[in-house]
Amino acid sequence: MDELKNKNIILGVTGSIAAYKAPEIIRLLVREGAYVYPVMTRSATYFIHPLTLQSVSREKVTLSLFNGDERDIRHISLSALADVLLIAPATANIIGKIAAGIADDILTTTIVATRAPVVIAPAMNERMYENPVVQQNIARLKSIGYRFIGPEEGRLACQDKGKGRMSEPATIVGFLKKIFSKMEDFKGKSFIVTAGPTREPVDVVRFISNYSSGKMGFAIAREMQDRGAKVILISGPTFIKPPEGVDFFVVETARQMEEKVKEYFFDRVDGLIMTAAVCDFRPVQSFKGKMKKGSKERVVLELVRNPDILEEIGRVKGEKILIGFCAETENILQEARQKLKKKNLDLIVANDVTEKGAGFEVDTNKVFLLNSKGEVKSLPLMSKRKVAEVICDHIKQILEERQANK
């Protein structure tokens, strides 16, 4: 396959001893038919000479924001050219800068400006890699869509053994090939993804809601878009910026979400991924104005059941794909199996929200995947972006099986 043929790859090289592997990365990419445009930080030039990268890539190495040609705003032209931006090796310093949004040289400004996928191959001493600040920066970047390859266990520059060694060039190139091959997974397909909580007003200043942050749903929307799908993202109130290019709608109540989902589901999409944590109940009556405390010692709030969007859609879904989520505190698999069958789902994603790292408002999740054939897959604790990848892999498998059975 020619996943990398005619692809424009910006290779950012930073100040690590692993910079000596950059020429081999370039050589392998060029052999695959890619065009490689090296960008080096000042520190990188202490480890490897720019002429080496220029000779292998046959492209001029960019070293500075200011190249003397006022007509070429280099970080903008590079960022627009890129099909992917690879940083290999990536030091703790560059990872920290990206996480903080710092753009103070040619590489960081190009990263900030690009709309292409960014792949980071860390290389550093194990002590640095395990530093909580570095781990926090990596977790943040993963949560907003940056991809990481490695690091690996092995002999480090200081001769210690540990985790921090940059992945081998062939592994990095294989990772890039996988990214581009997945870009065709959902080409020509459209999906609704719901995310976040809903709010049910008690009065004009108070509401019933839940702790959902929307992070899981937004991660799925980004992953599906990266794989070529047209995505309609319908979200309750969150503080997350939606992926650029999706059709984005904000709703507040369960009934508003139901209306928007049904508006698009029947005529325009191939499936629905219902990640949103929709409130099960709403007040029978919302107070017009602010409910005054006065001398009341107790207030009774009468609630009525909200529509179960997923169950209603499941009755009439036809051949469309339907994915549900199930946040529980006990009897996880039992509850998930019941909902899978009752709502006529193709796949349900279940988690125990009381388990550390698997609940609301965090960047990680630990889930079970249950499909309509009765199969159960348990995933370890991982970033929500990685969970999104696995879910999309299963959706791809469902599509392929249906196509094969036609």
NORLIN-V564960 format. One record per pair of residues at least 6 apart in sequence whose ideal C-beta (glycine too) atoms are under 6 Angstrom apart, sorted by the first residue. I is the first residue (numbers start at 0). J is the second residue. Records with the same first field share a line. If there is no record, write none. Layout:
# NORLIN-V564960
I->J, J
This chain:
# NORLIN-V564960
2->176, 179, 180
3->31, 32, 33, 176
4->32
6->33, 82
7->34, 80, 81, 82
8->28, 33, 35, 83, 85
9->36, 77, 81, 84
10->35, 37, 85
11->38, 86, 106
12->18, 21, 39, 43
13->40, 43, 89, 90, 93
14->40, 42, 43, 90
15->88, 90, 122
16->156
17->88, 122, 165
18->43, 46, 47, 88
19->47
20->168
22->51, 55
23->168
24->87, 168, 171
25->35, 55, 56
26->55
27->168, 172
28->35
35->56
36->58
37->52, 56, 60
38->61, 105, 106
39->49, 60, 62
40->106
49->60
52->60
53->60
61->73, 105
63->105
64->105
66->73
74->105, 108, 109, 112
75->112
77->109
78->109, 112, 113
81->113, 115
82->115
83->115, 116
84->113, 115, 117
85->118
86->119
87->120, 171
88->122, 165
89->119, 120, 121
90->123
91->123, 127, 133
94->136
95->136
96->107
97->110
98->136, 139, 140
101->107
102->108, 111
117->145
118->146
119->147
120->148, 149, 165, 166, 171
121->150
122->165
123->163
124->155, 163
125->161, 162, 163
128->163
138->362
141->382, 384
142->362
144->221
148->166, 171, 174
149->165, 166
150->162, 163, 164
151->164, 166
152->162
153->164
154->160
155->161, 163
181->226
182->227
183->227
184->226, 395
185->226, 227, 228
186->227
188->228, 269
189->229, 268, 269
190->223, 228, 230, 268, 270
191->231, 263, 268, 271
192->216, 219, 220, 230, 232, 272
193->233, 273, 274, 275
194->213, 216, 217, 234, 274, 275
195->211, 213, 234, 235, 237, 275
196->208, 209, 211, 235, 276
197->235, 252, 253, 256, 277, 278
198->206, 208, 251
199->206, 207, 252, 278, 281
200->206, 285
201->282
202->286, 289, 290
203->289
204->289
207->278
209->276
210->359, 360
211->276, 359
212->359, 360
213->234, 237, 239
214->383
215->274, 383
216->274
217->239
218->383, 384, 387
219->272, 387
220->230, 232, 242, 245
221->242
222->387, 388, 391
223->230
224->230, 242, 245
230->245
231->246, 263
232->241, 245, 247
233->248, 259
234->249
241->247
248->259
250->256, 259
253->277, 278, 305
257->306, 308
260->308
264->271
270->319, 320
271->321
272->322
273->309, 323
274->324
278->305
279->305
280->302, 304
281->305
282->300
283->301, 303
309->323, 342
310->342
313->321, 342, 343
320->345, 397
321->344, 345
322->346
323->342, 344, 347
324->348
325->335, 338, 347, 349
326->352
327->334
328->353
331->349, 351
335->347, 349, 369
338->347
339->347, 369
345->371, 397
346->370, 393
347->369
348->366, 368
349->367
350->357, 366
352->358
356->363, 380
357->364, 365
363->380, 382
364->383, 386
365->380
366->378
367->377
368->376
369->375
